[in-house]
Structures are given as C-alpha cells and as structure tokens.
Amino acid sequence: MTQPPTPPYGDQPEQPGHQPGHEQPGHPQPGHQQSYPQHQPQGSPAGGYQPHEERKNPDAAGFFKALFDFSFKSFVTIKFAAVIYVIALLLIALLTLMGIIAAFIMMTEEAVAGILMLLMVLVAAPFYLILIRLTLELYVAMIRTAQNTAATTAELENLRWDLSQRS
C-alpha cells in the first residue's frame, strides 16, 4: 500500500467535511497551523521565510536601472559574470593567437627568441584565464555573501518581532 504524495509546503490537504470559505475567525481548522502576523522589515520578502527558489531577487531590476543605482542596492556582478568571462576568454584567445603568429614570425629571424616567445604566450594565456576566473568567482562570492547576510538579518528581525508579539 503506497502513501499519497505529500503536498508542497504551505499547501494543506483538504480535511473531510471542510468547505473552503467557512472558517471561523480566530479558530484554526483541524490540521491547519495557527498563523501569526509577521513584521516585514524594509526589503524583506512578504510572508516571512520563503525557500531560496521562491525568493524574489533584489537584483531583478533592469541592467541600466541597476547601473545608475547610486544607492548600490542592486548588484550587476552576478548577472554579468558569465558575459565578462566569455569576453575575457575571447580576448585571451585572440591575443594568444596573435602572440603565436608573432612568435612564428620571430622564429624566421631568430629561432631562440621565437621559441621563448611561443612558450611565454602558451604559459601566459591559461595563467591569465585562471586569474580572471578566480577574480570573478571572488566578486560573485562577495555579492552572494552580502545578499545572504541581508536575508539572514531580515529573517532575524522577523523572528524577533514574532517573539515579541507572542510574549
């Protein structure tokens, strides 16, 4: 015998004999939890805690709106880290190709200098790509830390307010 699937959080299974819209004020229905009003600090999501996927992204503002946000409340780093990385990858590939061509041209005149230049180009390209990747990851991690800290602060304010209302 299999169990019926559990409804997602927030959805309550329909109770036998329960008709929607016939709840008595102040009296929770069987199987329903009592809900408490929640204090909403400025910038916190409505309804208190929401799973990560359902939270509204404060960076959802348009790029140009975020670009000219002089209060720096929205971040553009996470949105464009991939774009910046692709541009850097293309530039490094282009410069590497130019360096290889220059090294082969140099080899026709002086072989040792051309080989050294070729080796330098082939070592420098992945080094700079790794350096750019690490830098972008650092920036994205800092922004996510700031976002998570703000969300944690808002949730703690909600909990404090909720506790003050219960006592």
N, C-alpha and C positions, 0 to 999 in steps of 0.2 A: 504494500500500500504506500503510495507516494504522498508527500505533503504538498498542498497547494503552494504556489510561489508566494513568497513574502512580498508585500507591496513596498515600493521605494520609501525612503524616509519622508515623513510629512504626510503620507497617504495612510489613512486608517481603513482597515477593512470594514465593510458595511456590516452593521450589527443587525441581528434578526429583529424585526419589528421597529427598526429605526427608520423614520421618514425624514429626509433632509428638509431643513427649514422649520422643524418642530422642536428645536432645542429651547430649553428654559434658560433665561438669563441667569448667570451666576451658578448654574448647576451643570457640571460636566456630564456628558453622556457616558454610559458604561464603555470602557475600552478607550476612552479619549483622555488625554492628559490635560490637566489644568494649565492654561497658558497665562503667563504673566506679561504685563506691558513691558516693553523694552525701551530703555533710554537709548536714543540714537545720537551719539556724538557726531559732530560735524565731520562729514566724509566717510562715515561708516555705512556699510550696506544695510538696506532696510530689512527688518526681520531678524537682526542679530547674526549669528553664525550661519554661514552658508558654505557648503562644500566648495573646494577650490574651483571646480569646473563651472559652478553656477555663479560665482562671484563676478560682479561687474568689474571690468578692467578700467582702472582710473586713467590708463593711457589710451583709451579708446578714442580720444579726441583726434581730429584730423592732424596730418603732419604739419601743415602750415600754422594751424592754431597752436599746436604744441611748440612749434619752432619759435613763435612770437609770444609764448607764455613767459612773461618776465617774473612771475612768482615761482617758476620752476616746480609746479605741482604735477606736471605730466612729463614723462620721460620718453625720449625718442630712441634711446640707445638700443633697447631690446628689439624694437620693430625693425631697425635698420642694420643690426649687427651682421646678418646674413648678406645683405646687399653690400655693405662695406667690405666684408670678407671676399665676396666674389670679385669686386672691383680690384682689391689688393692682389688677389690671385691672378687676375688678367694682367695687371701691371707688372707683377713679378715675372710672369711667363713672357711678356713682351720684352722686358729688359734682359731676361736670361737669353732669349733668342738673339737679341741684338749683341749681347756680350759674346755668345758663341760665334756669331758671324765675324765680329771684330777679332776674336781670338784666332780664327782660321785665316783671316786676312793678315794678322800679325805673324802667323806661323810661316807665311811665304817669305817674309823678310828676315825674321829671327825666330827660329824654332823654339828655343828655350823660353823666351818671353811669351810666345803664343801659347805654349803648353801651360805655363804658370797662370796666365790669364784665364785659360779654359778651366783649370782646376779651381781657381778663385770664384769664378762665376758659378760653377756647379756646386760649390760648397755654400756660397753666399745665398743662393736662391732658396733652398729649403730652410736655411737659418732664419732668413727674414720672414718667410711664410709662417714658421713656428712662432717667431716673435710676435707677429701680428695676431695670430690666433690666440696666443696666451694673453695678449693685451685686451683683445675683445672679450675673452672669457672673464677676465678680471673686471672689466666695466659692467658686463651683464650680471655677474655675481654681486657686485656692489649695489646695482639697481634693484635686483631681486631681494637682497637683504634689506634695503630701505623699504621696499613695498611690504615685505613680510613683517618688519618691525612696526610699520604703521598699522597693519591689520591686527597685529597682536595687541598693540596699545588700544585700538578701538574696541576689541573684544574684552580686554580687561576693564575698560571703562563701563561697558555694558554689564559685565558681571558685578562690578562694584555697585552700580546703580541698582541692579536687581537685588543684591543682598541688602542694600539699604532700605529698599521698599518692603522686603519680607520681614525685617525686624521692627 
